Amino acid sequence: MHHSFIVPPFKFLSLFHHEMSDKMCKTSAKADIVLLVDGSWSIGRLNFKTIRAFIARMVGVFDIGPDKIQIGLAQYSGDPKTEWHLNAHPTRDSLLNAVNNLPYKGGNTMTGMALNYILQNNFKESVGMRPSARKIGVLVTDGKSQDEVVIPSQNLREQGIELYAIGVKNADENELRSIASDPDEIHMYNVADFSFLLDIVDTLSDNLCNSVKGGVYEFGSKRSIVQKCSFFECFF
């Protein structure tokens, strides 16, 4: 399913705080969110700038802190790399600065390896994961994986990690569905071009806020979110 929404043109960090001041995800819940970002050559440096803007807007709605929301990020291509761990940035300003300076890696698209990597390296107490916090993984990719993704994503979900999958341009929709938690309408996005990422970011942030606030229920072999709040309840 393709999600397409029209939002005002994105203004990056200079106007970021003003734009987001009324859209914060207001919750006392704790959550550990790991972003897994495709940095393969097919994206290109110009489009990677759009990915930075997309990530900044997505994470900027959260109140960041060691007793609040923590966000880590790993970038992958042929080999995954942790850009920063969950406990690396204790403030929103520090996190947004790291996003703004996120380097472009380049390489192939080994999504399955990268999914295994974040389970083994990023969702760990030794790097800031809190056992009592909700655990969420967010994949952003622009192509079909060159390795198997079903078992790695299943392993993550079996550890109680809720998965979002965002595909761009040449991403494989069936592959995205196999990665994302159910229901797909909440957890899976596929857009035709990088510019459309900014059309879905507010709705994605809305759903992430619900995931942080909400409980989980069993849905087939996957774990999924029970919606606890509307857009206005989450952000206003």
ABEGO torsion letter per residue (X at the ends): XBBBBBBBBBBBAAAAAAAAAAABBBBABBBBBBBBBBABAAAEAAAAAAAAAAAAAAAAABBBEAABBBBBBBBBBABBBBABBAAABABAAAAAAAAAABBBAEEBBBAAAAAAAAAAAABBAAAGBBAABBBBBBBBBABBBABBAAAAAAAAAAAGBBBBBBBBGABBAAAAAAABBOBAAAABBBBABAAAAAAAAAAAAAAAAAAAABBBBBBEABBBBBBABBAAAAAX
